[in-house]
Amino acid sequence: MNRDLIINVVVGVDAKLRRIERLALSIGDPQQHKSRIPPLITDVRRELQSLCGRLAQLEGGE
């Protein structure tokens, strides 16, 4: 895959995660969302970082 395409997808997903986080914190029971939503988003961001790291390793091996 094209490196730039992957980076654009990761940046787009991260932007969507920020939007989801803001929306979730603005509706419903804020205390419930504060305890559940940020850890979930942190996990997804960690996975994105892992994917970026693997991409960098693949590029380094080529």
N, C-alpha and C positions, 0 to 999 in steps of 0.2 A: 504494500500500500504506500501511497504517497505520504511522506512525513508531514507536509503542510496540511494535508487533509485531516490526518489524525489529530494534529495540534488544534486545528479549527474545531473539530468535534469536541475535544476535551474542553476547550475554552467555552464553547456553546453550552455544554452540559453543566459546567461550573456556574455559568450565568443563570441557567434555569434553576439550579439548586439554590442560589441566593434568592431568586424570586419566590420559590416555594417556601423557603424559610421565612421570608418577610410576610408572605400571605398567611402562613400557618400561625405565626405569632400574632397576627392582627385579628384573627377570628377565634371564636370559641373560648375555651378556658385557657388563658395564657399560661397558667402554671403547668397544666398538663402538656401543652405544646413545648414549653421550655425544657421539660424533662425528657421528652421523646424525640422531637424533631431534630435538634442540633446534633445529638449523638448519631442519628441515622445519616444526616448529611455529612458529618465528619467521616463516617465509615465509607460513604460513597466517594468522597474526596480522596481518602486514603487509597482506595482502589484505583482511582484515576492516576494518582501519583505513581502507583506501582506499575500501571500500564506504561506511563511515560518512561519510567526507569527501564522497563524491559525493552521499549522501543530504542532507547539510547544504547543499551547493550547490543541489540541487533545491529544497529548502525555502526557501532564500534567494531563488530565482528566481520563486517563486510569489507 
